[in-house]
Amino acid sequence: MYGVTLFVILGLFNHSEIFDQFTKNFEKNAPLALIYDDLTWTNKIRSFYVHGQEIGSKHTSEITKMFTDWWFFYPMYATAQMHARFLKENVFQLLYGYRAPRTYADKYGNDKHNYGIT
């Protein structure tokens, strides 16, 4: 899952002008990037991932988690909830984490930077 997120966040992290524009206009860009239309979520997202701070280059791991959670983990959670509602059997949601010696970041990113990607 993180590998797919990598392609998006590399555009942010490896191009400072894009990153600066994204973070400077977070209130405008977050709803577009995370595909939501309730603007009250923006402050909640900022509060959860960066504890209300201004987003900056020190938050690369948090930004990666933000994109991954919204694009992959929430849909997985919602699907598990739907199955649990309609099935008589137990529904389990499992998450496995493993950092391989080689990752997508080696090929497409800055290999000296830990993007927090498996």
N, C-alpha and C positions, 0 to 999 in steps of 0.2 A: 504494500500500500504506500509506504513512504516513497518508493521509487517513482511512482506517478507524480506525487506531490513535488518531488525534486525538480522536475522540469519547470514547474511554475515558479517555485521559490528561487531557482537559480537566476531567473530573469530579474528578480528583486535584489538578491544578495550580490550578484556579480556586476551589477550596473548601478552605481551609486546614485545617478540622477533619477532612475526609475524608483529606487528604494526611497529616496528623499521625497519624491512626489507622492508615493503611496502613503508614507507615514505622515507627511505634512497634511495631507487631505484624507486622513483615515476615515473621518465621518462620512465622506462622500464615496471613497473607494471600497471600504469594507463591505457595504451592502452589495456592490457590484461583484466583488471578488468571491464573496461567500454565498451569493445568490439568496438574499432575503430582502423583504421590503418593509419590515417593521423597524423603523429607524431607532426605536427605543432599545433595540438589541445592541447597538454599537457601543454604548457606554457599558453595558453588561459584559460584552466581549472584552473590551479593554480592561475592565476591572478584573475579570477572571484570569486572563492570560498575562497581563503585565501589571496587575494590581493598581490600575489607574494612572500609571506613569505614562509619560510621553514615549512613544515607541521609537526605538533607535537601534543601531547596529548591535548593541549588546543583547538584543532580544531575538536573535535569529532562531534559537531553539523554540522559543515560545510562539513565534510566527509559524514555524514549521508545524508545531502541534495544533495551532489554530486551524490551519488549512486542512490538515489531516483529519482532525476531529469533525469538522463541518462537512467535508466531502466524503469521508469514508466511515468513520465510527458512528456518527449520528444515523445515517441511513441503515447501517448494520443493526444498531440498537432498535430503531423503529421497526425494522423487519422482524426482529426477534420478538418484540412486543406484539406485533400483529399475529405472528404464529402462535404465541402463547395464548392470545385471546380466543383463537378459533380451533386450536387443537386440544385434545384431551391429554396428550402426552406432555411430559416436561420438555421445556425448551431451554437449551443452554447456549450461552454465548462465550466463546473462548477467544483469547488473544494470545498469540505466541510472539515472543520477541527474541530476536537473535541478531547480533551484529556480526556480519560475515567479514572475513579478512579483506574482501574486495566488494565494493558496492557501486551503484550507479554514480555516486559522487566522484569516484576515481576517474571515471571516463568523461563525465559531463560537468563536473564542478571543480572547485578549488580543493585539491587533495590535502591541503594543509589546514582546511577549515572543517570542523566537525559540525555537520548540519543536523545531527541527531537522527540520521536516516539509516535504517537497516537495509 
